[in-house]
Amino acid sequence: MTVGAGSGVNFEYKGEPLPWDSWATATGLPIYRGHHIEDLRTIELGWWEERQCKAAFIQLSGQEGICEGRVTEIPPGGSLPEMRFGVDELVYVLSGYGATSVSSEGRPAKSFEWQPRSMFVVPRFARRRYANLSGVAPVRLLHYSYFPLALCATPDPEMFFSPTLERPELVYQEGLYADPSQRGLSGDLGGSVEGGDSYWSGNFFPDLGVWDRLEENKGRGAGGLIVRMSFPSSELTTHMSVFPALTYKKAHRHGPGRLIVIPAGEGYSVMWREGKEKVFLPWHEGSVLVPPDRWFHQHFNVGAKPARYLALHPPRMFGGHAEAIEDRKRDQIEYPDEDPIIRDRFEAELTKRGLRSEMPERAYRDRAWSWKPGQKA
Ligand SMILES: [Fe+2]
């Protein structure tokens, strides 16, 4: 069942579904397509007999067969059967309280507990179990992986669910699921983290709704803050942006495969292919959206509190920036160069809510100026 099929959806290439599309379709589960889903906590799921749970796939335009999004639900007091998966899997907790245990080679499991807005990575090949620790409320998890890419290389799904390989050194590594630690510059990671600043490394981030170890992200405007995250022994990376109430970021564009989920805030995003019509997408906690390949996109906070968005990155070769090779300015629109509809719409949305823009006037006059959170000019 395909839900929300929209324009620009790359379901088929050259008339043939990609291996992941064929596999996901065969499960009979809902596959959500289009540009965004306003609330993953409430979307309709289907029954997945093989996994003994309710689930749905997220394959929005812009995931481009690179990454898989999947929502699973665990009923109150329930747990999912143990399973294995041959690729690294990032899990973001949409709702509920629970625990995960991971093990390898029949050795004792390592367990940890999580809550809404936790994020963790389960290493490839590990045996994993997910349990709901509440007897009242269901759990919803968002899983993100590069499974569609892996299936292009080896179109045999069973190989990834019944792997013969064990990697105990990943499961029993020191500090697995301990507090993240701050690591050096992104250069230390071979450039796999965007930008040139520091990143936090760990397999468990307890609550991205309150994570406060942030640094300035001057280039993208709005006095925004950022944390970049990486995961030991994995190619997965993420970043989270935090930006103040009643402001908006600069429009920019890059490559495909970035799934954006909202841990906190109220706002909307605008996305458009250069020269084409703009699409406006409202969001709040639990929303998800994906900017299609090389589409401009821009994020707006129309709430009274700082907003947060978490971007789950594709493999690093899908960065898609023009920087260095071409002109970075072609990939970012400074405030003075915006289509007037951008500012007008933002101010109209605030007026509807009885609020006023906190965007400094100077931002619209001076392309080179950047400001800190709370700074006015
Ligand atoms: Fe972006």
Boltz pocket constraint, residues with backbone or C-beta under 6 A from the ligand:
constraints:
  - pocket:
      binder: B
      contacts: [[A, 252], [A, 253], [A, 254], [A, 291], [A, 297]]
      max_distance: 6.0
